[in-house]
Amino acid sequence: MKDLLIALAGNQNCGKTTLFNALTGSNQHVGNFPGVTVEKKEGYVRNEKQMTLVDLPGIYSLSPYTNEEVVTRDFILNEHPNVIINIVDATNIERNLYLTLQLMELERPMVIALNMMDEVNRSGNHIDVKKLSQLLQLPIIPISASHRDGLDDLLDAVKNAAMDPHPANLDFCKGEVHRAIHSIMHIIEDHTQLQDVPKRFAASRLVEGDILIRQRLDIHESDWEIIEHIVKQMEDGLETDREAAMADMRYSYIEELVAQCVYKRQETREQQRSQRIDHWLTHRYLGIPIFLIIMFVIFYLTFVPIGGTLQTLLESWIDMGIQWLDGTLIQMQVSTWLHDLLINGVCAGVGSVLSFLPLIVTLFFFLSLLEDSGYMARVAYIMDKALRRIGLSGKSFVPMLIGFGCSVPAIMSTRTLSSERDRKMTIILTPFMSCSAKLPIYGMITAAFFPHSSALVMLSVYMLGILVAIICGVLLKKTLFTGNPVPFVMELPAYRIPSAQSVALHMWEKAKDFLHRAFTIIFAATIIIWFLQSYDFSFHAVQDASQSMLAVIGNALSVLFKPVGFGDWRASSALITGVTAKESVVSTLTILTNASSDANLSAALMTIFTPVSAFAFLCFTVLYMPCVAAFAATKRELGTWKQALAVVLFQTGVAYIVALIIFQIGSMCL
């Protein structure tokens, strides 16, 4: 069989990611669609290397209102996938079929994967799959992606559709809409053939006023006037606007399908359970406190019984490895500078960062559970009201939520926001969210100064980032970004048990990214740091690191940080290297203090910080400018170096003010 390109399309929260992971396993990689920063996931189907599956963004329609919608339809129009798998949530089939009808207009071979059929059956409801398939003229395969039921049948249907392609030729429009679509199809037929665009799809889009399709077809002004006249006649005949007319037409047909094929006695057990749980988790007054309690428990488990225990175990292994390498180098009688570079430079720097891997994996294990269960959608919902007070909608919470993982994709994901005002405000505020790269810094400081209250300190640091974002949002709303946020509409999926495979893949992606940074950026940074702290500006080796090049640079900047409590040149040097990657703060302090173990590092930190200045340092690292990669993403999204630099200076200025307030008040109180 020849190589096949398969597009996976569906609504958000319909189980699309679960199906993609089930079909591809680890044979996948993540990138961006050409020209836009919308995430693109693709991979080979298990045991089917000739079948490439592309996971298109979750959308509700093919109208060009968001980048995801444009990317999905452009991919299908331009890349010509052999087959489209349209995954449909069987528990909410009416809404899902709206996208199905639009995908059918693209005239590509398509197979419908009717997901969550196990929930439908358990509730006593019934869908006549055979009859629905006959009416839609498409193969429909009932599946349960989370339990991997029906996947073999789905792949067989995909292969059959690819070998014998017969796109559905279903004309479900009626009356005035029918006349309008078919009249326009005759006008644009030559244009659609020239641009290789399905004429039924193009006509439907033009009825709805799609400017992108008009530009692609290069329709002459005279033809456009005729098309607009046809649409005006349709609107007058139906006494409604063009978009409502198309929506009514599709939903009328969907109602006919559902009436003939779907027998619903009650809501599914999962939907009923979700309503009971949401009574508390989305409560007007209890929703946010419950969220804070959940996060506190997660931080406690991450830093004490689970992640903390695993970290101690990994530290012992790393120490044994360093001792073995140290002994081996001594036996080999390597030169003193090389021994020092490898042991006190690379091993100390990279090893100190690697020891925090269990914390990152543990934290994202719990966050993956929250995300896959459907709870994070509730968090966005309950945060909508709070975000509106600072001039943003709940939709901006999604990039901010991504920012807890990494600021770079979070900043890129702001392209999904339809309002330019909301987008720019979100770009400025998102880096205040505490990304995973800062976790090693938190672990280092809490282990040294707050070992018995690590979870509380962690929660306070995360909440500080959110609080500062709120305050800055209010200021920006009243100054640079006046106006109102766009309306926020989202669907709350039913609570479901997270897929073990999905959670494992998420953890692996975070671990892989962390390891990649450890052995690339941080590895290079440790060598540079070792060199700068080992030699002076005459390139003579120094016995005392306080005489080194790094000390001179750090001392020059330390004057700025004395008012905030960390005027030691080693602290200011660590903040400089932290711009390359936040984990470098840990490796820099490890190298500069000559700490051979975490216990030694904790003792050395007490000569640099007091508990108050350590907490101020922690708060500064949360808020000051993110890494250079995030800065580059900010420049790319805002368009100019000037704006990106202004954002960085604003973030660092805010960090300085907050650290100054915390240190001065803390010093007076203690």
C-alpha positions in Angstrom: 0.0 0.0 0.0 1.3 3.5 -0.9 2.1 6.1 1.8 -1.1 7.6 3.2 -1.6 11.1 4.8 -4.5 11.0 7.2 -5.9 14.1 8.8 -7.6 13.8 12.3 -10.2 16.5 12.7 -12.8 17.2 15.4 -14.2 19.5 18.0 -12.3 20.3 21.2 -12.8 17.9 24.0 -14.1 15.1 21.8 -11.2 12.7 22.6 -9.1 13.6 19.5 -5.8 13.7 21.4 -6.6 10.4 23.1 -7.3 8.8 19.8 -4.1 10.3 18.3 -2.0 9.0 21.1 -3.7 5.6 20.9 -3.0 5.3 17.2 0.6 6.6 17.2 2.0 5.9 20.6 5.5 7.3 20.9 5.9 7.5 17.1 5.0 11.2 17.1 6.6 14.6 17.1 5.4 18.2 17.7 6.1 21.2 15.6 4.3 24.2 14.1 2.3 24.5 10.9 4.3 26.4 8.3 4.0 30.2 8.8 2.0 30.1 12.0 2.7 29.1 15.6 -0.3 26.8 15.9 0.9 23.4 17.2 1.2 20.6 14.7 1.3 17.0 16.0 2.0 14.2 13.6 3.2 10.6 13.8 3.2 7.2 12.2 0.3 4.8 13.0 1.5 1.9 15.2 2.8 -1.0 13.0 1.7 1.1 9.9 4.8 3.1 8.9 3.2 4.0 5.6 0.3 5.8 7.4 1.1 9.3 8.7 -1.5 10.8 11.0 -1.7 14.6 11.5 -3.6 15.8 14.5 -5.3 19.1 13.4 -6.3 21.7 16.0 -9.6 21.2 17.8 -12.3 23.4 16.2 -16.0 23.8 16.1 -16.4 25.0 12.5 -14.4 25.9 9.4 -15.3 29.6 9.6 -12.1 31.6 9.5 -12.4 33.2 13.0 -9.3 31.7 14.6 -5.9 30.5 13.4 -6.9 27.0 14.2 -9.8 27.0 11.9 -7.8 28.6 9.1 -4.9 26.1 9.6 -7.3 23.1 9.5 -9.1 24.0 6.3 -5.9 25.2 4.6 -4.2 21.9 5.5 -7.0 19.9 3.9 -7.3 22.1 0.9 -3.6 22.4 0.2 -2.1 19.1 1.5 -4.9 16.9 0.1 -4.9 14.2 2.8 -5.9 10.8 1.5 -8.5 10.4 4.2 -10.0 12.6 6.9 -10.9 10.9 10.2 -13.6 13.0 11.7 -13.9 12.1 15.4 -17.3 12.8 16.8 -18.3 12.8 20.5 -21.3 10.4 20.5 -22.5 11.9 23.8 -22.9 15.3 22.2 -23.6 14.2 18.6 -25.8 17.2 17.6 -23.0 19.8 18.1 -20.3 17.6 16.7 -22.1 16.9 13.4 -22.0 20.6 12.5 -18.3 20.3 11.7 -19.0 17.0 10.0 -21.3 18.7 7.5 -18.7 21.3 6.7 -15.9 18.8 6.3 -18.0 16.8 3.9 -18.1 19.9 1.6 -14.3 19.6 1.2 -14.9 16.5 -0.9 -12.2 14.4 0.6 -12.6 10.7 1.5 -13.8 10.7 5.1 -14.4 8.2 7.9 -16.4 9.1 11.0 -15.0 7.8 14.3 -18.0 7.8 16.7 -16.2 8.1 20.0 -17.3 7.4 23.6 -19.9 4.9 22.5 -19.3 3.0 25.7 -20.7 5.9 27.6 -23.7 6.1 25.3 -24.5 2.4 25.8 -24.0 2.5 29.6 -26.6 5.3 29.9 -29.2 3.2 28.1 -29.2 5.5 25.0 -28.8 4.2 21.5 -27.4 5.4 18.2 -28.4 3.5 15.0 -24.9 3.7 13.5 -25.9 1.8 10.3 -28.7 4.1 9.5 -26.7 7.2 10.3 -24.0 5.9 8.0 -26.5 5.4 5.2 -28.0 8.9 5.5 -24.6 10.6 5.6 -23.2 8.3 2.9 -20.0 7.8 5.0 -18.5 4.9 6.9 -19.0 5.4 10.6 -17.0 3.3 13.1 -18.1 3.2 16.8 -15.0 3.5 19.0 -13.9 4.2 22.6 -10.5 5.9 22.2 -9.7 5.7 25.9 -10.3 2.0 26.0 -8.8 1.4 22.5 -12.0 -0.3 21.4 -12.8 -0.3 17.7 -9.4 1.1 16.5 -8.6 -1.9 14.3 -12.0 -1.5 12.5 -11.3 2.3 12.2 -7.9 1.7 10.5 -9.5 -0.9 8.2 -12.2 1.7 7.2 -9.5 4.3 6.6 -7.5 1.9 4.3 -10.7 1.0 2.4 -11.6 4.7 1.9 -8.0 5.4 0.7 -8.1 2.6 -1.8 -11.6 3.3 -3.1 -12.2 7.0 -2.5 -15.8 8.1 -2.8 -16.4 11.4 -1.1 -19.9 11.9 0.2 -22.1 13.6 -2.4 -24.8 14.8 0.0 -26.9 17.9 -0.8 -28.6 18.7 2.5 -29.5 22.4 1.8 -33.1 23.4 1.1 -35.2 26.4 -0.1 -33.6 29.8 -0.3 -30.2 28.6 0.9 -30.2 25.8 -1.7 -30.9 28.4 -4.5 -28.2 30.7 -3.3 -25.5 28.1 -3.0 -26.2 26.5 -6.4 -26.5 29.9 -8.1 -23.1 30.9 -6.7 -21.6 27.5 -7.7 -22.3 28.2 -11.4 -20.7 31.7 -11.1 -17.4 30.5 -9.4 -17.0 27.1 -11.2 -14.1 28.3 -13.3 -12.4 29.9 -10.4 -12.6 26.8 -8.2 -11.2 24.6 -10.9 -8.3 26.9 -11.4 -7.5 27.1 -7.6 -8.4 23.4 -6.9 -11.1 24.3 -4.3 -14.3 22.3 -4.0 -17.0 24.5 -5.5 -19.7 23.5 -3.0 -17.4 24.4 -0.1 -16.4 27.7 -1.8 -20.0 28.6 -2.5 -21.0 27.9 1.1 -18.2 30.0 2.4 -19.0 32.9 0.1 -22.6 32.8 1.2 -21.3 33.3 4.8 -19.1 36.2 3.5 -15.7 34.5 3.8 -13.1 37.1 2.6 -10.2 34.6 2.5 -12.0 32.4 0.0 -12.9 35.4 -2.1 -9.3 36.4 -2.2 -8.1 32.9 -3.0 -10.5 32.5 -5.9 -9.7 36.0 -7.1 -13.3 36.8 -7.9 -13.8 39.9 -10.1 -15.8 42.8 -8.7 -18.6 42.3 -11.2 -19.0 38.7 -10.2 -18.8 39.6 -6.5 -21.7 42.1 -6.9 -23.8 39.4 -8.4 -22.9 37.0 -5.5 -23.8 39.7 -3.0 -27.1 40.3 -4.7 -27.9 36.5 -4.5 -27.1 36.5 -0.8 -29.2 39.6 -0.2 -32.2 37.9 -1.9 -31.6 34.9 0.4 -31.5 37.1 3.5 -34.7 38.9 2.4 -36.5 35.7 1.7 -35.6 34.1 5.1 -35.7 37.4 7.0 -32.3 36.6 8.7 -28.6 37.3 8.1 -26.3 35.2 5.9 -24.5 33.4 8.8 -27.7 32.6 10.7 -29.3 31.2 7.5 -26.4 28.8 6.9 -26.3 27.7 10.6 -30.1 27.2 10.6 -29.9 25.1 7.4 -27.2 22.8 8.9 -28.8 22.4 12.3 -32.2 21.7 10.7 -30.6 18.8 8.8 -28.8 17.6 12.0 -32.1 17.6 13.9 -33.6 15.4 11.1 -30.6 13.0 11.4 -30.8 12.8 15.2 -34.6 12.3 15.1 -34.1 9.2 12.9 -30.9 7.7 14.4 -30.5 8.7 18.0 -32.6 7.4 20.8 -31.8 9.3 24.0 -33.4 8.3 27.3 -31.2 10.4 29.6 -27.9 12.1 29.9 -24.9 9.8 30.2 -23.6 8.7 33.6 -20.5 10.8 33.0 -22.5 13.9 32.2 -24.7 13.4 35.3 -21.6 12.9 37.5 -20.0 16.0 36.0 -22.9 18.1 36.9 -22.8 16.9 40.5 -19.0 17.6 40.8 -19.3 21.0 39.1 -21.8 22.1 41.7 -18.7 22.4 44.0 -15.7 22.8 41.7 -17.3 25.7 39.7 -19.1 27.2 42.7 -19.3 31.0 42.6 -17.5 31.3 46.0 -15.8 27.9 46.5 -14.4 27.3 43.0 -11.1 29.3 43.4 -10.4 28.2 47.1 -10.9 24.6 46.0 -8.4 25.2 43.1 -5.9 26.6 45.6 -6.3 23.6 47.9 -5.8 21.2 45.0 -2.6 23.0 43.9 -1.3 23.0 47.5 -1.8 19.3 47.8 0.0 18.8 44.4 3.0 21.0 45.5 3.2 19.1 48.8 3.2 15.7 47.1 5.7 17.0 44.6 8.2 18.4 47.0 7.9 16.1 50.0 6.8 12.5 49.9 7.0 11.7 46.2 9.2 14.1 44.2 11.4 14.9 47.2 12.1 11.2 47.9 12.8 10.5 44.2 15.1 13.6 44.1 17.1 12.3 47.1 17.5 9.0 45.4 18.6 10.5 42.1 21.0 12.9 44.0 22.8 9.9 45.5 23.2 8.2 42.1 24.5 11.4 40.6 27.0 11.8 43.5 28.2 8.2 43.0 28.6 8.9 39.3 30.7 12.0 40.0 32.8 10.3 42.6 33.5 7.4 40.1 34.4 9.9 37.4 36.6 11.9 39.8 38.5 8.7 40.8 38.9 7.7 37.2 40.3 11.1 36.1 42.8 11.0 39.0 43.9 7.5 38.0 44.3 8.7 34.4 46.3 11.7 35.7 44.5 14.1 33.5 45.6 17.8 33.7 44.4 19.9 36.6 42.4 22.3 34.4 40.5 19.5 32.6 39.8 17.7 35.9 38.5 20.9 37.4 36.4 21.7 34.3 34.7 18.2 34.2 34.2 17.8 38.0 33.6 21.4 39.3 32.2 22.7 36.1 30.2 20.3 33.9 29.3 17.7 36.6 28.6 20.2 39.3 26.5 22.4 37.0 24.6 19.9 35.0 24.4 17.4 37.9 22.8 20.0 40.2 20.1 20.7 37.6 19.5 17.0 36.7 18.8 16.3 40.4 15.5 18.3 40.0 14.2 16.0 37.2 12.0 14.0 39.6 10.3 17.2 40.8 9.4 18.2 37.3 8.2 14.8 36.2 6.1 14.5 39.4 4.5 18.0 39.1 3.6 17.4 35.5 2.2 14.0 36.3 -0.4 15.7 38.5 -1.0 18.5 36.1 -1.6 16.0 33.3 -4.2 14.3 35.5 -6.0 17.6 36.0 -5.9 18.5 32.3 -7.0 15.1 31.0 -9.7 14.7 33.6 -11.3 18.0 32.3 -10.7 20.0 35.5 -8.5 22.6 33.8 -11.3 23.6 31.6 -13.3 24.4 34.8 -10.3 26.5 36.0 -10.5 28.6 32.9 -14.2 29.0 33.5 -14.0 30.1 37.1 -11.1 32.4 36.2 -13.1 34.2 33.6 -14.8 36.5 36.0 -11.5 37.4 37.7 -9.7 38.0 34.4 -12.5 40.3 33.2 -11.7 42.6 36.1 -8.3 43.1 34.6 -9.5 43.5 31.1 -9.1 40.0 29.8 -11.4 37.1 29.1 -11.2 33.5 30.3 -9.7 32.5 27.0 -6.5 34.3 28.0 -6.2 31.8 30.8 -5.3 29.1 28.3 -2.0 30.7 27.3 -1.3 31.6 30.9 -1.9 28.0 31.9 0.5 26.9 29.2 2.9 29.4 30.7 3.2 27.2 33.8 4.9 24.7 31.6 7.0 27.1 29.3 6.7 30.7 28.4 7.7 30.1 24.7 4.6 28.1 23.5 2.4 30.1 25.9 3.4 33.4 24.1 3.0 31.7 20.7 -0.5 30.4 21.7 -1.8 33.9 22.1 -2.3 33.9 18.3 -5.5 32.0 19.0 -7.0 35.1 20.7 -9.3 37.0 18.3 -8.7 40.4 19.9 -5.4 42.2 19.2 -5.8 44.0 22.5 -6.3 40.8 24.5 -3.4 39.2 22.6 -0.8 41.9 23.5 -1.9 42.1 27.1 -1.7 38.3 27.4 1.8 38.3 25.9 2.9 40.8 28.5 1.3 39.1 31.5 1.9 35.4 30.7 5.7 35.3 31.6 4.7 36.2 35.2 3.3 32.6 35.4 5.9 30.3 36.9 7.4 28.1 34.2 8.8 24.7 34.8 12.4 25.9 34.1 12.2 27.8 37.5 11.4 24.7 39.5 15.1 23.9 40.2 15.5 27.4 41.6 12.5 26.9 43.9 13.8 23.5 45.0 17.3 24.9 45.7 16.0 27.8 47.8 13.3 25.9 49.7 15.7 23.1 50.5 18.2 25.5 52.0 15.9 28.0 53.8 12.3 26.5 54.0 12.7 22.7 54.2 9.6 22.3 56.5 7.3 24.6 54.6 8.2 23.9 51.0 4.7 23.3 49.7 3.5 26.6 51.3 6.4 28.5 49.8 5.8 27.0 46.4 2.1 27.9 46.5 2.9 31.4 47.6 5.4 31.8 44.7 3.0 30.6 42.1 0.2 32.8 43.6 2.6 35.8 43.6 3.0 35.5 39.8 -0.8 35.4 39.4 -1.3 38.3 41.8 1.3 40.4 40.0 -0.3 39.6 36.6 -3.6 40.8 38.0 -2.2 44.1 39.3 -0.3 44.7 36.1 -3.4 43.8 34.1 -5.4 46.4 35.9 -2.7 49.1 35.3 -2.5 48.2 31.6 -6.3 48.2 31.3 -6.4 51.8 32.6 -3.5 53.1 30.6 -2.3 51.4 27.4 -5.1 48.9 26.7 -8.4 50.6 27.4 -11.5 48.8 26.2 -13.4 45.6 26.9 -12.3 42.0 26.5 -14.0 39.8 23.9 -16.8 37.5 25.0 -15.6 34.1 26.3 -17.5 30.9 25.3 -16.2 27.4 26.0 -17.6 23.9 26.5 -17.0 22.1 29.7 -16.3 18.5 28.9 -17.5 15.7 31.1 -15.1 14.5 33.7 -13.3 11.4 32.6 -10.6 9.1 33.9 -7.3 10.3 32.4 -5.6 8.0 29.9 -2.5 6.4 31.3 -0.8 6.6 27.9 -1.7 10.3 27.5 -0.3 11.1 30.9 2.9 9.1 30.3 3.5 10.8 27.0 3.0 14.2 28.6 5.5 13.4 31.3 8.0 12.0 28.8 7.7 15.2 26.6 8.5 17.4 29.7 11.3 15.1 30.8 12.8 15.0 27.3 12.6 18.8 27.0 14.3 19.2 30.4 17.1 16.7 29.5 17.6 18.4 26.1 18.1 21.7 27.8 20.4 20.2 30.5 22.7 18.7 27.9 22.7 21.6 25.4 22.1 25.1 26.8 22.9 24.4 30.4 25.9 22.2 29.4 27.3 25.1 27.3 26.5 27.6 30.0 28.3 25.6 32.7 31.5 25.6 30.6 31.3 29.4 30.0 30.6 30.0 33.7 33.5 27.7 34.8 35.9 29.6 32.4 34.7 33.1 33.6 35.0 32.2 37.3 38.4 30.4 36.8 40.3 33.2 34.9 40.8 36.9 35.1 40.7 39.4 32.2 44.4 38.7 31.5 43.4 35.0 31.1 45.5 34.0 34.1 44.0 31.2 36.3 42.8 32.6 39.7 42.9 30.8 43.0 40.1 32.9 44.4 36.9 33.1 42.2 36.3 36.7 43.6 39.2 37.8 41.4 37.7 36.3 38.2 36.1 37.9 35.2 32.7 36.8 36.4 33.3 38.4 39.8 34.1 41.7 38.2 31.0 41.6 36.1 28.9 40.4 39.0 30.3 43.1 41.3 29.4 45.8 38.8 25.8 44.7 38.8 25.5 43.8 42.5 25.2 47.5 43.4 21.7 47.4 41.8 20.7 44.4 43.8 21.9 45.5 47.3 18.6 47.3 48.1 16.7 44.1 47.4 18.9 41.9 49.6 21.1 40.0 47.2 24.1 42.2 46.5 26.6 39.3 46.6 28.3 39.1 43.2 27.5 35.4 42.9 23.8 36.1 43.1 23.9 38.8 40.5 26.0 36.5 38.2 23.5 33.7 38.6 20.7 36.1 37.5 22.7 37.0 34.4 23.2 33.4 33.3 19.5 32.7 34.1 18.6 34.7 31.0 19.9 31.9 28.8 17.9 29.3 30.7 16.4 29.7 34.2 17.9 26.3 35.3 21.3 28.0 34.8 20.8 30.0 38.0 21.2 26.7 40.0 24.2 25.5 38.0 25.9 28.9 38.3 25.5 29.1 42.1 26.7 25.4 42.4 29.9 26.2 40.4 30.6 29.5 42.2 30.2 28.0 45.7 32.2 24.9 44.8 29.4 22.8 46.2 30.0 19.1 45.7 26.5 18.1 47.0 23.1 19.6 47.6 23.8 19.7 51.3 27.0 21.7 50.6 25.1 24.0 48.3 22.5 24.7 51.0 25.2 25.6 53.4 26.9 27.8 50.9 23.7 29.6 50.0 23.4 30.6 53.7 26.5 32.7 53.2 24.9 34.5 50.3 21.3 35.0 51.5 19.3 35.4 54.6 15.8 33.7 54.7 14.2 37.1 53.8 16.6 37.9 51.0 16.4 34.3 49.7 12.6 34.7 49.5 13.0 38.1 47.7 15.5 36.4 45.3 13.0 33.6 44.7 10.3 36.2 43.9 12.6 38.1 41.6 13.4 35.0 39.6 9.7 34.3 39.2 9.0 37.7 37.7 12.0 39.0 35.9 12.5 38.6 32.2 12.1 35.1 30.9 14.8 33.3 28.9 16.2 34.5 25.5 13.9 32.0 23.7 10.8 33.6 25.3 12.2 37.1 24.4 12.6 36.0 20.8 9.0 34.6 20.8 7.8 38.0 22.2 9.6 39.9 19.5 8.1 37.5 16.8 4.6 38.0 18.1 4.7 41.8 18.7 6.7 42.4 15.5 9.4 44.8 16.6 12.5 44.7 18.8 11.4 48.0 20.4 8.1 46.5 21.7 9.8 43.3 22.8 12.5 45.2 24.7 9.9 47.4 26.4 8.1 44.3 27.6 11.3 42.8 29.0 12.2 46.0 30.8 8.6 46.2 32.2 8.7 42.7 33.5 12.2 43.1 35.1 11.2 46.5 36.6 8.1 44.9 38.1 10.3 42.0 39.5 12.7 44.5 41.1 9.9 46.5 42.7 8.2 43.4 44.1 11.5 42.0 45.5 12.3 45.4 47.0 9.0 45.6 48.8 9.3 42.0 50.1 12.8 42.5 51.3 12.3 45.8 53.0 9.1 44.8 54.7 10.5 41.4 55.7 13.6 43.0 57.1 11.6 45.4 59.2 9.3 42.7 60.6 12.1 40.3 61.5 
